[in-house]
Amino acid sequence: MIKRRPFRYFKTSPEVIRLAVMLYVRFPLSLRNVEDVHHERGIEVSHETVRFWW
């Protein structure tokens, strides 16, 4: 059985990636708004990175 690790190529933790994608997909937020939400939580991530993750 092959164990898949979908986040192995990312330096950011899977929790941060999941939160960013969930905020973008679930709520009517723009990529820049998702960037702002992360900034308020102390996580520096650009809107282009969120677009790449999505």
Secondary structure, DSSP 4 states (H G I P E B T S, - for coil): -PPP-TTTT-SS-HHHHHHHHHHHHHS---HHHHHHHHHHTT----HHHHHHH-
